[in-house]
């Protein structure tokens, strides 16, 4: 199997996420791209790629939780 296709898909997902203006959508798309890229890194044995993308996923999850909790607070305050 040509594993480079996985890497290209991850790269495209990350690039598209950076074009989105909605920050929440950006975080979700970026997480998908980082997950695919981490899988690609595992398949080719590029552990620095895996590590960096796992760190990015954790950062994205942190911001998603922060955004969602902020939205819940805004709804209850109204």
C-alpha positions, -999 to 999 in steps of 0.1 A, spaced: 0 0 0 11 35 -7 13 51 27 21 85 13 -16 89 4 -24 89 42 2 116 47 -13 137 19 -48 133 33 -36 145 67 -18 175 51 -49 185 31 -71 182 62 -47 205 82 -44 230 53 -82 232 49 -86 237 87 -64 267 85 -87 283 58 -118 280 80 -130 311 98 -150 293 125 -125 285 153 -145 255 166 -146 239 131 -109 247 127 -101 228 159 -121 197 148 -107 196 113 -72 202 125 -76 173 150 -87 150 122 -57 160 101 -34 156 131 -48 122 139 -44 110 103 -9 125 102 0 107 135 -12 74 120 9 81 89 39 88 112 34 55 129 32 36 96 65 50 84 82 50 118 86 87 120 81 91 158 88 129 159 59 133 135 37 112 158 48 131 189 42 166 174 8 157 160 -3 140 193 7 173 211 -14 192 186 -44 169 192 -41 175 229 -40 213 224 -70 211 200 -90 191 226 -81 216 253 -94 245 232 -125 225 221 -134 219 257 -128 255 265 -150 267 237 -178 243 245 -178 252 282 -178 289 273 -208 283 250 -227 265 278 -220 293 302 -233 318 276 -265 298 272 -272 295 309 -265 332 315 -292 343 289 
